[in-house]
Every structure is written in structure tokens, then in C-alpha cells.
């Protein structure tokens, strides 16, 4: 028995439309990652387009640049993780069941 190709194509198109809608939603939402108790914050969209980095003055010790670099990196990682969580949450809410690691 042959699968109905027209039905299969309609299902693929519905899934593509749902993914596009989800990507648009995520592009319009922001998450914030932070490190050092808020000494460094990073904002990005749900599609991981970075929008802002804020560094409090007390985090900028000219004699310890390495710590500031670490804080910035940790804040970026935190924002990325939150963006991934938001994507998975939105995918689940929209009925898309994406395998782990398959980002939008």
C-alpha cells in the first residue's frame, strides 16, 4: 500500500508553517543571562540574536580582566541556555515535538 503523497506533502507544509511561526515568535522574545550576581548581564532573543551586554562598574577591575572575561562568557552561556529552554517550551506549547538538540 502506497502512502498518500498529497497528504504527506500537506503534513510537511503544516509542520514547516508551524516551525516558521515558532521561529518568528522566538525572534520577538528576549531572555537575559547573568553572572556574578548580576555584575554582567546579556540579553538575546529566543533565536540567540544578542542584543545587549551590561557590565557594572565594580566588575571592571583593570588588574583582573580575566575575571571579567569569565563573567561575560558565563552570562552568554546562561542566556543561550535560557533561549534554548524558551524554544523548547514554545515548541511543546505549539505541539511540535522536536528531538533534544534540534534547535530552532
GIFENNOR-V429472 format. One record per residue. N is the residue number from 1. SS is DSSP state (A for helix, B for strand, O for the rest). PSI is psi in whole degrees, -180 to 180 (none if undefined). D_CENTER is the distance of its C-alpha to the mean C-alpha in Angstrom with 2 decimals. Layout:
n:N ss:SS psi:PSI d_center:D_CENTER
n:N ss:SS psi:PSI d_center:D_CENTER
This chain:
n:1 ss:O psi:125 d_center:42.09
n:2 ss:O psi:140 d_center:39.74
n:3 ss:O psi:151 d_center:36.35
n:4 ss:O psi:105 d_center:36.21
n:5 ss:A psi:-36 d_center:34.40
n:6 ss:A psi:-42 d_center:34.09
n:7 ss:A psi:-41 d_center:32.40
n:8 ss:A psi:-44 d_center:30.08
n:9 ss:A psi:-38 d_center:29.15
n:10 ss:A psi:-41 d_center:28.62
n:11 ss:A psi:-41 d_center:26.28
n:12 ss:A psi:-43 d_center:24.26
n:13 ss:A psi:-41 d_center:24.18
n:14 ss:A psi:-42 d_center:23.07
n:15 ss:A psi:-42 d_center:20.14
n:16 ss:A psi:-43 d_center:19.20
n:17 ss:A psi:-42 d_center:19.56
n:18 ss:A psi:-40 d_center:17.38
n:19 ss:A psi:-43 d_center:14.51
n:20 ss:A psi:-43 d_center:15.08
n:21 ss:A psi:-44 d_center:15.21
n:22 ss:A psi:-43 d_center:11.95
n:23 ss:A psi:-40 d_center:10.25
n:24 ss:A psi:-42 d_center:12.28
n:25 ss:A psi:-46 d_center:11.39
n:26 ss:A psi:-34 d_center:7.61
n:27 ss:A psi:-23 d_center:8.85
n:28 ss:O psi:4 d_center:11.11
n:29 ss:O psi:146 d_center:9.26
n:30 ss:B psi:149 d_center:8.42
n:31 ss:B psi:161 d_center:7.61
n:32 ss:B psi:129 d_center:10.01
n:33 ss:B psi:151 d_center:10.62
n:34 ss:B psi:164 d_center:14.32
n:35 ss:B psi:160 d_center:17.12
n:36 ss:O psi:38 d_center:20.86
n:37 ss:O psi:31 d_center:21.17
n:38 ss:O psi:5 d_center:19.41
n:39 ss:O psi:-31 d_center:21.28
n:40 ss:B psi:128 d_center:18.15
n:41 ss:B psi:147 d_center:15.12
n:42 ss:B psi:134 d_center:12.14
n:43 ss:B psi:138 d_center:10.26
n:44 ss:B psi:165 d_center:7.35
n:45 ss:B psi:172 d_center:6.24
n:46 ss:O psi:-14 d_center:3.83
n:47 ss:O psi:16 d_center:4.68
n:48 ss:O psi:35 d_center:4.50
n:49 ss:O psi:114 d_center:8.03
n:50 ss:B psi:134 d_center:9.61
n:51 ss:B psi:-33 d_center:12.17
n:52 ss:B psi:149 d_center:14.25
n:53 ss:B psi:128 d_center:15.66
n:54 ss:B psi:131 d_center:18.43
n:55 ss:B psi:122 d_center:20.99
n:56 ss:O psi:147 d_center:23.85
n:57 ss:A psi:-38 d_center:27.24
n:58 ss:A psi:-15 d_center:28.23
n:59 ss:A psi:-13 d_center:25.42
n:60 ss:O psi:78 d_center:26.96
n:61 ss:O psi:114 d_center:29.99
n:62 ss:O psi:-18 d_center:31.55
n:63 ss:O psi:-1 d_center:33.17
n:64 ss:O psi:61 d_center:29.98
n:65 ss:A psi:-33 d_center:27.36
n:66 ss:A psi:-39 d_center:26.01
n:67 ss:A psi:-43 d_center:24.86
n:68 ss:A psi:-43 d_center:23.01
n:69 ss:A psi:-43 d_center:21.33
n:70 ss:A psi:-41 d_center:20.34
n:71 ss:A psi:-42 d_center:19.00
n:72 ss:A psi:-45 d_center:16.84
n:73 ss:A psi:-43 d_center:15.49
n:74 ss:A psi:-39 d_center:14.94
n:75 ss:A psi:-39 d_center:13.11
n:76 ss:A psi:-46 d_center:10.71
n:77 ss:A psi:-39 d_center:10.29
n:78 ss:A psi:-45 d_center:9.96
n:79 ss:A psi:-41 d_center:7.19
n:80 ss:A psi:-44 d_center:5.24
n:81 ss:A psi:-42 d_center:6.67
n:82 ss:A psi:-37 d_center:6.06
n:83 ss:A psi:-40 d_center:2.39
n:84 ss:A psi:-43 d_center:4.20
n:85 ss:A psi:-42 d_center:6.98
n:86 ss:A psi:-44 d_center:6.39
n:87 ss:A psi:-44 d_center:6.14
n:88 ss:A psi:-41 d_center:9.08
n:89 ss:A psi:-46 d_center:10.77
n:90 ss:A psi:-39 d_center:10.88
n:91 ss:A psi:-44 d_center:12.06
n:92 ss:A psi:-42 d_center:14.62
n:93 ss:A psi:-32 d_center:15.77
n:94 ss:O psi:-3 d_center:16.41
n:95 ss:O psi:2 d_center:18.33
n:96 ss:O psi:125 d_center:16.37
n:97 ss:O psi:97 d_center:16.71
n:98 ss:O psi:140 d_center:14.58
n:99 ss:O psi:150 d_center:15.66
n:100 ss:O psi:137 d_center:13.67
n:101 ss:O psi:-13 d_center:11.93
n:102 ss:O psi:90 d_center:11.96
n:103 ss:O psi:170 d_center:8.49
n:104 ss:O psi:none d_center:8.36
